[in-house]
Amino acid sequence: MKRAIVLSGGGAKGAYQIGVWKALRKLKIDYSIVTGTSVGALNGAFLVQKDYHKAVHMWYHMSFSHVFEHMDGDYHTIDGKKNILLSYAKGVLNGGMDISRLEKTLGKYLNVRRFYRSPIDFGLITVNVTDMKPVSIRKSEMKPEDLKDYLIASASCFPAFPVKEIHGKKYIDGGYYDNIPIRLAIELGAEEVIAVDLKAVGLKKKVKDRSIPITYITPRSDIGSFLVFDQTLARRAMRLGYYDTLKTFHKLEGNYYTFYPGEIKKLSQKYFQPFFQQLNLSKQDYLKHKNQNFDATVLEIMEFLGKSFSIPEDKVYSARKFHRELKRKFRSIKLLDWQTLKDKIYQKLPDSPCMGMVLKYWCETKKRQEEIQERVHLLPMMKIAADYLEDFMTKN
């Protein structure tokens, strides 16, 4: 059965796809077709070459200087972010950023001879703006001397990037037509597809052939902006791509967070079953409203607590390690005065960094619990999570 790897566009998010590739190698999942759009086309060329270590090296050291000339700014500072935005704005006004560094970087890592000697078929998507038509082009239709140009054309995210001219025709990013080229993979003969969708901006064509099995791998956590080329974010995205793929193929557990096999069952049996026995609301009554099994409910509660206290998502946890990290984060929070915290509370609080502080108030200041519930409108799951946290911290 011919298996295709399909890689979507997504700019700087592309590091995630290298993490996926690492997991596919670990799982010994082979492929005979690769298709990609934009950064997916660039990464796809490495998959065809089977140059995994080159791809890792490139993304591990990724920075703005690998992509742009004259781009300065540290994404991790406010002034740096302002400089980055200003550089992009100037680039757009001037017809696109100078991406000659990207062309040099690609030239450094691309092995044209190895690409064409590989038995793996390849196709990419770009858009011909001269003739106003999309272009789906496969390996056999690209001359070796044009390969790098077509890869850059597929990734020319206009207006941030300039248009790419090839043989008198102008091309822009393939995401303007199909950002995840599954249909192209099927046209190349794929009978099974593993599609890595970075959930970035771009159009997506519906797959008409429903007989083809498709496994989707998508980021379950935020992996940064598609315009921010930063090695810290890239390394994190690679780790998350690796973990998400292993979860997709049931080798690890979890959703936003990652647990070793069997650890969610341990969370349920060792930690939550004794706790639920103390509640007025029985486990069965609660689950009737959730329409999911107990383990899924426990995972939902733990991941809510993890997000509330900003526990890192790019690690693998045991039940014990996750609780240890939860306790450490809980104890590290310094409470604001109550009036200041009330001023910060707003309707979408569960997505706010204030949530951990609210939960700490819940656990340590019982007289505030009624007012918290009035202001925050805790959902049943959130209320149980707060009670569980209070119980856990009291005993530990």
Solvent accessible surface area in square Angstrom, and as a share of the most:
residue,aa,sasa,rsa
1,M,169,0.76
2,K,101,0.43
3,R,63,0.23
4,A,0,0.00
5,I,1,0.00
6,V,0,0.00
7,L,3,0.02
8,S,0,0.00
9,G,1,0.01
10,G,6,0.06
11,G,19,0.18
12,A,10,0.08
13,K,30,0.13
14,G,0,0.00
15,A,0,0.00
16,Y,0,0.00
17,Q,3,0.01
18,I,1,0.01
19,G,3,0.02
20,V,2,0.01
21,W,7,0.02
22,K,91,0.39
23,A,0,0.00
24,L,2,0.01
25,R,111,0.41
26,K,126,0.53
27,L,39,0.20
28,K,181,0.77
29,I,32,0.16
30,D,85,0.44
31,Y,17,0.07
32,S,40,0.26
33,I,3,0.01
34,V,0,0.00
35,T,0,0.00
36,G,0,0.00
37,T,0,0.00
38,S,8,0.05
39,V,9,0.05
40,G,0,0.00
41,A,0,0.00
42,L,14,0.07
43,N,0,0.00
44,G,0,0.00
45,A,0,0.00
46,F,0,0.00
47,L,3,0.02
48,V,0,0.00
49,Q,3,0.01
50,K,93,0.39
51,D,12,0.06
52,Y,22,0.08
53,H,133,0.59
54,K,75,0.32
55,A,0,0.00
56,V,39,0.23
57,H,88,0.39
58,M,12,0.05
59,W,6,0.02
60,Y,95,0.36
61,H,72,0.32
62,M,8,0.04
63,S,32,0.21
64,F,16,0.07
65,S,54,0.35
66,H,50,0.22
67,V,2,0.01
68,F,2,0.01
69,E,34,0.15
70,H,169,0.76
71,M,21,0.09
72,D,110,0.57
73,G,22,0.21
74,D,72,0.37
75,Y,59,0.23
76,H,103,0.46
77,T,65,0.38
78,I,130,0.66
79,D,100,0.52
80,G,5,0.04
81,K,87,0.37
82,K,123,0.52
83,N,68,0.35
84,I,7,0.04
85,L,124,0.61
86,L,98,0.49
87,S,24,0.15
88,Y,16,0.06
89,A,50,0.39
90,K,113,0.48
91,G,7,0.07
92,V,62,0.36
93,L,153,0.76
94,N,125,0.64
95,G,39,0.37
96,G,13,0.12
97,M,12,0.05
98,D,68,0.35
99,I,10,0.05
100,S,43,0.28
101,R,84,0.31
102,L,20,0.10
103,E,41,0.18
104,K,130,0.55
105,T,13,0.07
106,L,4,0.02
107,G,39,0.37
108,K,143,0.61
109,Y,12,0.05
110,L,18,0.09
111,N,52,0.27
112,V,50,0.29
113,R,170,0.62
114,R,110,0.40
115,F,0,0.00
116,Y,61,0.23
117,R,181,0.66
118,S,17,0.11
119,P,133,0.83
120,I,8,0.04
121,D,28,0.15
122,F,0,0.00
123,G,0,0.00
124,L,0,0.00
125,I,3,0.02
126,T,0,0.00
127,V,19,0.11
128,N,5,0.03
129,V,42,0.24
130,T,70,0.41
131,D,64,0.33
132,M,156,0.70
133,K,106,0.45
134,P,61,0.38
135,V,28,0.16
136,S,57,0.37
137,I,16,0.08
138,R,84,0.30
139,K,21,0.09
140,S,97,0.62
141,E,105,0.47
142,M,6,0.03
143,K,128,0.54
144,P,69,0.43
145,E,127,0.57
146,D,13,0.07
147,L,0,0.00
148,K,66,0.28
149,D,37,0.19
150,Y,25,0.10
151,L,0,0.00
152,I,1,0.00
153,A,0,0.00
154,S,0,0.00
155,A,8,0.06
156,S,0,0.00
157,C,40,0.24
158,F,78,0.32
159,P,62,0.39
160,A,11,0.09
161,F,14,0.06
162,P,39,0.25
163,V,53,0.31
164,K,33,0.14
165,E,102,0.46
166,I,7,0.03
167,H,141,0.63
168,G,55,0.53
169,K,75,0.32
170,K,92,0.39
171,Y,16,0.06
172,I,17,0.08
173,D,8,0.04
174,G,0,0.00
175,G,8,0.07
176,Y,102,0.39
177,Y,60,0.23
178,D,4,0.02
179,N,3,0.01
180,I,10,0.05
181,P,0,0.00
182,I,4,0.02
183,R,64,0.23
184,L,12,0.06
185,A,0,0.00
186,I,35,0.18
187,E,128,0.57
188,L,17,0.08
189,G,31,0.30
190,A,3,0.03
191,E,81,0.36
192,E,38,0.17
193,V,0,0.00
194,I,3,0.02
195,A,0,0.00
196,V,0,0.00
197,D,7,0.03
198,L,2,0.01
199,K,127,0.54
200,A,14,0.11
201,V,131,0.75
202,G,30,0.29
203,L,105,0.52
204,K,86,0.36
205,K,68,0.29
206,K,175,0.74
207,V,33,0.19
208,K,168,0.71
209,D,58,0.30
210,R,227,0.83
211,S,91,0.59
212,I,25,0.13
213,P,72,0.45
214,I,48,0.24
215,T,42,0.25
216,Y,112,0.43
217,I,1,0.00
218,T,38,0.22
219,P,25,0.16
220,R,68,0.25
221,S,15,0.10
222,D,108,0.56
223,I,10,0.05
224,G,16,0.15
225,S,46,0.30
226,F,58,0.24
227,L,45,0.22
228,V,12,0.07
229,F,16,0.06
230,D,22,0.11
231,Q,68,0.30
232,T,78,0.45
233,L,34,0.17
234,A,5,0.04
235,R,60,0.22
236,R,56,0.20
237,A,2,0.01
238,M,21,0.09
239,R,101,0.37
240,L,5,0.02
241,G,0,0.00
242,Y,36,0.14
243,Y,31,0.12
244,D,4,0.02
245,T,0,0.00
246,L,6,0.03
247,K,11,0.05
248,T,31,0.18
249,F,56,0.23
250,H,163,0.73
251,K,112,0.47
252,L,22,0.11
253,E,53,0.24
254,G,15,0.14
255,N,58,0.29
256,Y,84,0.32
257,Y,1,0.00
258,T,1,0.01
259,F,0,0.00
260,Y,106,0.40
261,P,86,0.54
262,G,39,0.37
263,E,19,0.08
264,I,18,0.09
265,K,98,0.42
266,K,90,0.38
267,L,0,0.00
268,S,1,0.01
269,Q,100,0.44
270,K,129,0.55
271,Y,44,0.17
272,F,0,0.00
273,Q,64,0.28
274,P,64,0.40
275,F,8,0.04
276,F,8,0.03
277,Q,152,0.68
278,Q,103,0.46
279,L,38,0.19
280,N,163,0.84
281,L,72,0.36
282,S,42,0.27
283,K,48,0.20
284,Q,115,0.51
285,D,59,0.31
286,Y,4,0.02
287,L,30,0.15
288,K,148,0.63
289,H,153,0.68
290,K,58,0.24
291,N,142,0.73
292,Q,61,0.27
293,N,101,0.52
294,F,22,0.09
295,D,33,0.17
296,A,38,0.30
297,T,0,0.00
298,V,0,0.00
299,L,26,0.13
300,E,57,0.26
301,I,0,0.00
302,M,0,0.00
303,E,10,0.04
304,F,22,0.09
305,L,0,0.00
306,G,0,0.00
307,K,90,0.38
308,S,8,0.05
309,F,7,0.03
310,S,76,0.49
311,I,3,0.02
312,P,41,0.26
313,E,24,0.11
314,D,18,0.10
315,K,92,0.39
316,V,20,0.12
317,Y,2,0.01
318,S,30,0.20
319,A,0,0.00
320,R,176,0.64
321,K,72,0.31
322,F,0,0.00
323,H,6,0.02
324,R,130,0.48
325,E,29,0.13
326,L,0,0.00
327,K,53,0.23
328,R,135,0.49
329,K,44,0.19
330,F,5,0.02
331,R,140,0.51
332,S,70,0.45
333,I,39,0.20
334,K,178,0.75
335,L,67,0.33
336,L,62,0.31
337,D,89,0.46
338,W,20,0.07
339,Q,103,0.46
340,T,50,0.29
341,L,0,0.00
342,K,36,0.15
343,D,105,0.54
344,K,90,0.38
345,I,24,0.12
346,Y,118,0.45
347,Q,176,0.78
348,K,142,0.60
349,L,1,0.00
350,P,54,0.34
351,D,123,0.64
352,S,8,0.05
353,P,118,0.74
354,C,20,0.12
355,M,0,0.00
356,G,1,0.01
357,M,31,0.14
358,V,1,0.00
359,L,2,0.01
360,K,16,0.07
361,Y,16,0.06
362,W,5,0.02
363,C,18,0.11
364,E,101,0.45
365,T,30,0.17
366,K,143,0.60
367,K,158,0.67
368,R,62,0.23
369,Q,37,0.16
370,E,129,0.58
371,E,48,0.21
372,I,0,0.00
373,Q,72,0.32
374,E,110,0.49
375,R,113,0.41
376,V,12,0.07
377,H,134,0.60
378,L,20,0.10
379,L,107,0.53
380,P,87,0.55
381,M,24,0.11
382,M,6,0.02
383,K,59,0.25
384,I,8,0.04
385,A,0,0.00
386,A,0,0.00
387,D,30,0.16
388,Y,5,0.02
389,L,0,0.00
390,E,29,0.13
391,D,30,0.15
392,F,19,0.08
393,M,26,0.12
394,T,110,0.64
395,K,134,0.57
396,N,75,0.39
